[in-house]
Amino acid sequence: MKAKFILIGILFFSILTNAQNYKQDSVTLKQMSNRILADYDCYKDLNYLCKQIGNRISGSEQATKAVEWGKKTLESTGCTNVFLQEVFVPHWIRGKEEASITTKNGNRISLKISSLGNAVGTGENGLQAPVLKVNNMDELKRMNAKDVKGKIVFFNFKFDQLNINTFDSYGPCVYYRWASPSEASKLGAVGVIIRSVSSAFDDKPHTGSLHYDDKYPAIPAVAISNLAADDLEKMIEQKHIKNLFIKTTCKMLADVKSHNVVAEIKGSELPNEIIVFGGHLDSWDIGEGAHDDGAGVVQTIEVIRTFIKLGIRPKRTIRAVLFMNEENGLRGGTKYAELAEKNNEKHIVGIESDAGGATPFGFSMTMPMEQRNKIKSWSNLFLPYNIHDFDREGGGADISPLKKKFGTPVMELMPDSQRYFDMHHSDNDVFENVHRRELCLGAFGMSAMVYMISQYGL
């Protein structure tokens, strides 16, 4: 009988404690939300990053300025442990770009292009050749080399507009950006044009990284907008095109020394358990890198600022990282994981914001079900902020080396994706296309998730 009363007492104490924790956590999250929405410091930070520094491809002067700004801004939050991690990054430059179509009747039509990142150039004389339309990779692989040799291959694979989550459409398309130059070169093509990996109906081409297979010659590769691709498709089908001219002077220079920027607040009870979260400082060299990934950078800074301004001492160590070179090398994320291994660090989770600054509605996760369920048990705390989806698989690129090396659980903030691929990797990705409240709500989502894991672990 005595044991029964003891068990009932333990159960009652557990229920009471959980209720008290829930109430306190609810108050803390509301304080976080109020502070971030009232002060909107992250929006001010993004304005400076985009307008005073601008786009910041790895190896560039702007990337160096972004590192300096990131360190200074994190120090200005009052964080006393801010440091740099050295990393050598690729230095690709775009150079000049021009393209035109010559029709069968001798007319020339200008074509706006964007070289794919890490691509080789055509040289100063440019490249002129017949164009071959291919709708998908299976179609190319069924062709004979004699039908491809000496031609510029136009990959006409289209972004699927039927998916509600646009990232479901991005994956299949990005394969063509990444792999199509070597697949075409394998059959003797001299150049590649792809339909932009984009949901947009405008005349802005979207860039992004490619990969060359060393077994085949590296050939020039460019993207054109969806509207331009529609026109090109129609002209090819109507047999109006004589040839295509492309001139690009992009090239890869020697690697350049750069840095990840790191700031941490040591845990008060379990300092050896690390929660790492971040976004990437580098961007492509067109647009301003506002959504990709200026938003993630300033939201990451805002987590540190919020903990310090509200006087929150996390039980576990929280570490913010502004990664360098996500876009065309992943050197920053790789170096971070190498240093974590060297220092024998224990990361209990990696969280990334690299899906834009729109309204957040959840977190994607790649982790065991027990840990996912623990996070889902906090869902009532997130519901008042319309953050409700914890079911999708995922995790960001910069924290993927941690997952690969250690099996670290990973997560990524999930904002509304409807407009993201209209802007992604293009001239559309500018500060004016980021909404202040939406950006701040994402910063809150990151702060709240870091807080909950710092309190209760995984």
Secondary structure, DSSP 8 states (H G I E B T S, - for coil): -HHHHHHHHHHHHHHHHHHHHHHHHHHHHHHHHHHHHHH-HHHHHHHHIIIII----TTSHHHHHHHHHHHHHHHHTT-S-EEEEEEEEEEEE---EEEEEEETTS-EEE---EE-BT-----TT-EEE-EEEESSHHHHHTS-HHHHTT-EEEE-----TT-SSTHHHHHHHHHHHHHHHHHHHTTT-SEEEEE-S----SS-----B----TTS----EEEE-HHHHHHHHHHHHTT-EEEEEEEE--EEEEEEEEEEEEEEE--SSEEEEEEEEEEES---SSS--IIIIIHHHHHHHHHHHHHHHTT---SEEEEEEEES-TTTT-HHHHHHHHHHHHTT-EEEEEEE--S-SS-EEEEEEES-HHHHHHHHTTHHHHGGGT--B-------STTHHHHHHH---EEEEEE--TTHHHHTTSTT-SGGGS-HHHHHHHHHHHHHHHHHHHHH--
